[in-house]
Amino acid sequence: MRFGAAFWLNRTTWPALRDAVLAAERAGFDSIWVDDHLLTDEGPWDDPKFEGWTTLAALAPLTGRATLGLLVGANTLRNPGLTAKIVTTLDHVSGGRAILGLGAGWFRREHEAFGFDFGASMGERLDRLEEAIGLVRRLLAGERFNHAGRFYSFDDALASPRPLQARLPILIGGSGRTKTLRTVARHADIWNAYGTPAVIAEADAVLREHCAAVGRDERGIERSVTQNVVIRESRAAAESAYELVRRAHHPQPDEDLLDAGGTAEEVAETLRAYVEVGVGHSIWIFCDPFDLETMSHLAEVRTRLAT
């Protein structure tokens, strides 16, 4: 299993964030992620919030090994041509470590605040995502083309230079059975989900069906899961530490549980159930004050998971 550290950009400072990311890379995390909102999406919306792509660009020259990406970028906030240019630039700045994380967008308040088109429905935003990812993929592949679609129009579009990576990975977040997982089957290199092993296994079965329908080998898609993880001397101590995070940052109601907590051995045992349903990438969420103690136990979790 690979491990990622996801840093939510709410209510933090650049020095605190920078130091925590560097600690995560030293601890051995394989990937570094930040979220992508223009306003704070958990708790009061007018609390301080950094912008995601700029943050990754600042982190790229400070890090040297972990991949870098948004978990996930809101497609509604940027034209797909601009997205292709941004992620290509990040790939060059980072020496070929960029991942393009994309989702349909869901936070209405940031769209209203800055005048972005939120769309008529979630279904419409998912259709927009499907069209956008197809365009981004073509641009990253070096194509020069025109496009007149339902949501986007290109006139002799070209994204040059190309990324350093021959195929820059695209991660798609979400588990919508009809549209999201169909888009994952068509375009994604990584699928990111949230939930119990049983929930992920059920969605994964649907993803396999979509892959079969479009002629895609499902083994070409890495499965990742976003998790709240706290490592302490006991489950009770982990719960107590996580409660401080919950009170300070107000996670979304469907994402506020401690998914894996306790000793490193207990966390490894919890993660083993995810491995059994095909998850190969566990991404741990961190909020300010960033949990350096949990990060420091990553090597132990890896060792215990491997035995």
C-alpha positions in Angstrom: 0.0 0.0 0.0 1.1 3.6 -0.8 0.4 6.4 1.7 -0.6 10.0 1.1 -0.9 13.1 3.4 -3.7 15.5 2.5 -3.5 19.0 4.0 -6.7 21.0 4.3 -5.9 24.6 3.8 -8.4 26.0 6.3 -7.3 28.2 9.2 -3.5 27.7 8.8 -0.4 29.7 8.1 2.2 29.2 5.4 5.0 28.4 7.9 2.9 25.8 9.7 1.7 24.2 6.5 5.2 24.2 4.9 6.8 22.6 8.0 4.1 20.0 8.2 4.4 19.0 4.5 8.2 18.7 4.9 7.6 16.5 8.0 5.3 14.3 6.0 7.8 13.8 3.2 10.5 13.0 5.8 8.2 10.5 7.4 7.9 8.7 4.1 4.5 9.6 2.6 4.4 8.9 -1.1 2.0 11.6 -2.0 1.2 15.1 -0.8 -2.3 16.6 -1.4 -4.1 19.9 -0.7 -7.8 20.7 -1.1 -9.2 23.2 -3.6 -11.6 25.8 -2.4 -11.7 29.5 -2.6 -13.6 29.9 0.6 -13.5 27.7 3.7 -15.8 24.7 3.1 -15.8 23.4 6.7 -17.1 25.7 9.4 -17.5 29.4 8.9 -17.0 30.1 5.2 -15.2 33.4 5.8 -12.4 31.9 7.8 -8.9 32.0 6.2 -8.2 29.7 3.3 -5.3 29.3 0.9 -5.6 28.6 -2.8 -4.7 25.0 -3.9 -2.7 25.3 -7.1 -0.5 28.2 -5.8 0.2 26.2 -2.7 1.4 23.2 -4.7 3.6 25.4 -6.8 5.2 26.7 -3.7 5.7 23.3 -2.2 7.1 21.8 -5.4 10.7 23.1 -5.0 10.7 22.4 -1.3 9.9 18.7 -1.7 11.8 16.2 -3.7 10.2 12.8 -3.7 6.4 12.8 -3.0 3.9 13.3 -5.8 1.8 16.5 -5.6 -1.9 17.0 -6.4 -5.3 18.6 -5.5 -7.8 16.4 -3.6 -9.6 17.3 -5.7 -9.7 20.3 -8.0 -13.1 21.8 -8.7 -13.6 21.6 -12.4 -16.1 24.5 -12.3 -13.5 27.0 -11.1 -11.3 26.7 -14.2 -11.5 26.3 -17.9 -10.0 22.9 -18.9 -7.4 24.6 -21.1 -6.2 26.6 -18.1 -6.2 23.4 -16.0 -4.0 21.6 -18.5 -1.5 24.5 -18.5 -1.4 24.8 -14.7 -0.8 21.1 -14.1 1.8 20.9 -16.9 3.7 23.8 -15.3 3.5 22.1 -11.9 4.9 18.9 -13.5 7.9 20.8 -14.8 8.5 22.8 -11.5 8.3 19.5 -9.5 10.5 17.5 -11.8 7.6 15.2 -13.0 5.7 14.7 -9.8 2.3 16.2 -10.6 -1.1 14.5 -10.4 -4.2 16.1 -11.7 -7.0 15.6 -9.2 -10.5 16.6 -10.5 -14.1 16.6 -9.3 -17.3 18.1 -10.4 -17.4 20.8 -7.8 -20.0 21.0 -5.0 -19.5 24.2 -2.8 -22.1 26.6 -4.0 -21.0 29.5 -1.7 -17.6 30.0 -3.4 -19.3 30.1 -6.8 -21.7 32.7 -5.7 -19.0 34.8 -4.0 -16.8 35.0 -7.1 -19.3 34.7 -9.9 -18.5 31.2 -11.1 -21.2 29.3 -12.9 -22.4 26.6 -10.5 -24.6 24.9 -13.1 -28.3 23.9 -12.8 -27.6 20.6 -11.0 -25.1 18.1 -9.9 -25.8 16.1 -13.0 -25.0 19.0 -15.2 -21.7 19.6 -13.3 -20.8 15.9 -13.8 -21.5 16.2 -17.5 -19.2 19.3 -17.6 -16.5 17.3 -15.8 -16.8 14.5 -18.4 -16.3 16.9 -21.2 -13.5 18.8 -19.5 -11.4 15.7 -18.6 -11.6 14.5 -22.2 -10.2 17.9 -23.4 -7.5 18.0 -20.7 -6.3 14.5 -21.7 -6.0 15.5 -25.3 -4.1 18.7 -24.5 -1.7 16.8 -22.2 -1.1 14.3 -25.0 0.1 17.2 -27.2 -3.0 17.4 -29.5 -3.8 20.6 -31.3 -7.5 20.8 -32.1 -10.8 22.6 -32.3 -13.8 21.7 -30.1 -17.4 22.8 -30.0 -19.1 21.0 -27.2 -22.0 21.5 -24.8 -19.9 23.4 -22.2 -16.5 24.3 -23.9 -15.3 25.7 -27.2 -11.7 25.6 -28.3 -10.2 27.2 -31.4 -6.9 25.7 -32.5 -6.0 24.9 -28.9 -2.6 23.6 -27.9 -0.9 23.1 -24.6 2.9 23.4 -25.0 5.2 22.3 -23.5 3.9 18.9 -22.7 4.3 17.5 -19.2 7.5 15.8 -18.2 5.5 12.6 -17.5 4.6 10.7 -20.6 1.1 10.1 -19.1 0.4 12.6 -16.3 -1.9 10.7 -13.9 -5.5 11.9 -13.5 -7.3 11.2 -10.2 -11.1 11.5 -10.1 -12.9 11.8 -6.8 -16.4 10.5 -6.0 -18.5 7.4 -6.1 -21.7 8.4 -8.0 -22.8 5.2 -9.6 -24.2 6.4 -12.9 -22.0 9.3 -14.0 -18.9 9.7 -11.8 -17.8 6.1 -11.9 -18.4 6.0 -15.7 -16.1 9.0 -16.0 -13.5 7.2 -13.8 -13.7 4.2 -16.1 -13.2 6.3 -19.2 -10.4 8.6 -18.0 -8.9 8.1 -14.6 -5.6 6.6 -13.6 -6.6 6.8 -9.9 -10.1 6.7 -8.3 -10.5 8.3 -4.9 -13.3 7.4 -2.6 -14.3 7.7 1.1 -16.1 5.2 3.3 -15.9 1.8 4.9 -14.4 -1.2 3.1 -17.9 -2.5 2.4 -19.0 0.8 0.9 -15.9 1.0 -1.3 -16.3 -2.6 -2.4 -19.8 -2.0 -3.5 -18.9 1.1 -5.5 -15.8 -0.8 -7.0 -18.1 -3.5 -8.3 -20.0 -0.8 -10.2 -16.7 0.7 -11.5 -15.7 -2.7 -12.8 -19.0 -2.8 -14.8 -18.4 0.6 -16.3 -14.8 -0.5 -17.2 -16.2 -3.6 -19.0 -18.7 -1.5 -20.8 -16.1 0.9 -22.2 -13.5 -1.8 -22.9 -11.1 -0.6 -20.1 -9.0 -3.0 -18.0 -10.0 -2.1 -14.5 -6.6 -3.1 -13.2 -5.2 0.1 -14.8 -7.0 2.2 -12.2 -5.5 2.6 -8.8 -7.9 2.7 -5.9 -7.3 5.3 -3.2 -9.2 6.2 -0.1 -9.3 9.4 2.0 -9.2 8.8 5.7 -9.1 10.5 9.1 -6.3 8.7 10.9 -4.9 9.4 14.4 -2.2 7.2 16.0 -1.8 7.4 19.8 -1.1 4.9 22.6 -4.8 3.8 22.6 -8.0 4.1 20.7 -9.4 6.3 23.4 -6.5 8.7 23.2 -6.8 8.8 19.4 -10.5 9.6 19.7 -9.8 12.4 22.2 -7.1 13.9 19.9 -9.5 13.7 16.9 -12.3 15.4 18.8 -10.1 18.5 19.0 -9.8 18.5 15.2 -13.5 18.0 14.8 -14.3 21.0 17.1 -11.8 23.3 15.4 -12.5 22.5 11.8 -16.1 21.1 11.6 -15.6 18.3 9.0 -18.5 17.6 6.6 -21.1 15.4 8.3 -20.4 12.5 6.0 -16.6 12.8 6.5 -16.3 13.5 10.3 -15.6 10.0 11.6 -12.2 8.7 12.9 -11.7 6.0 10.2 -8.5 4.5 11.7 -7.3 5.3 15.2 -5.3 3.8 18.1 -1.9 2.3 18.1 0.1 1.8 14.9 -0.8 -1.9 15.0 -4.5 -1.1 15.3 -4.4 1.3 12.4 -2.6 -1.3 10.3 -5.2 -3.8 11.1 -7.9 -1.4 10.0 -6.1 -0.6 6.8 -5.7 -4.3 6.0 -9.5 -4.5 5.5 -9.1 -1.8 2.8 -6.3 -3.7 1.1 -8.5 -6.8 0.9 -11.1 -4.8 -1.2 -8.4 -3.5 -3.6 -7.4 -0.2 -2.1 -3.8 0.5 -2.8 -3.4 4.1 -1.6 -4.4 5.4 1.8 -4.5 9.2 2.1 -4.6 10.6 5.6 -6.2 14.0 6.3 -4.3 16.6 8.3 -5.6 19.9 9.6 -3.9 22.7 11.6 -2.5 22.0 14.2 -1.0 19.3 12.0 -0.6 15.9 13.7 3.1 15.3 13.5 2.8 12.5 16.0 0.6 10.5 13.7 3.0 11.2 10.8 5.9 9.9 12.7 4.4 6.4 13.0 4.0 5.8 9.3 7.0 3.5 9.0 5.6 1.3 11.8 2.2 1.1 10.1 3.9 0.1 6.8 5.9 -2.6 8.6 2.9 -4.1 10.4 0.7 -4.0 7.3 3.4 -5.9 5.4 3.5 -8.8 8.0 
